[in-house]
Structures are given as structure tokens and as C-alpha cells.
């Protein structure tokens, strides 16, 4: 897999999906979702990105 495709698959698409769900959570469901839940979601997503970068670093930096 080329680095560009790997970045798209492992980083860009999950970030876009997370962004969509975050916007929905903030706009439509703001009364039902607490601030701590959003903090937890950010932490989990940050962990996911760190895990992917660590495990797929060879594909992300391949020449």
C-alpha cells in the first residue's frame, strides 16, 4: 500500500467519520450528551490514532 493510500485509509477517513459524529453529538444531541462523554470520546479517538500510527508506521512512511 502506498503511503498516500495508507494515510487516507488509516488516518483521514476515521478523522472525517469522527468529525461527523462529533458535530452530530454537539448539534443534535447536546442535551443528552454530557461534557465528560465528549472528553472520553476525544481520549479514545486520540488513542486510536496513536495506536494506528504506531502499528502502521511502516506503511505510512514507506517510500
N, C-alpha and C positions, 0 to 999 in steps of 0.2 A: 504494500500500500504506500502510495506517495505521501510525503509529509503534509501536503496541502489537503489531500483527501482525509488523512488521519485527523488533522486539526478540525476539519469540517464535521466529521463523524463523531469524534470523541469530545470536542470542546464546544464548537459553535452551535450545533443543533441542541444539545442539552441546555445551553445557556438561553437560547431562544425559547425553548419549551418552559424553562423555569421562569423566564420573564413573563410569558403569557399567563401562567398560573399565578404568579405574584401580582400582576396587575388585576386579574380577576378577584383575587383574595382581598386586595386593598379596596377595589371599587364596589364590587357586588356583595361581598360577604364581610364587609368591615365590621358590621355589628356582631357577627358570630365568631370572628377570629380574634383572639387576644394578641397583644404585642409579644408576649413570650413565645407564642406559637410561631410567629414570623421570625423571631430571633433563632428559634430552634431550626426552622426550615433553612435559614441562611447558613447556619452552622453545618447542617447535614450536607447541603449543596456544596459548601466550601470543602468539606471533607471528601466529597465525591470527586470534585475537580482535582484536588491534591492526589487522591488515590489514582485517578486516571493518568495524570501527568507522571507519577512515579512508576506505574506499571507499564505504560505505553511510551516511555521516553525514547526507546529505540526507534519506534515507528514515527514519532513526532519529530525526531531530529535526523532521520535518515537522509542521505544525500542522493 
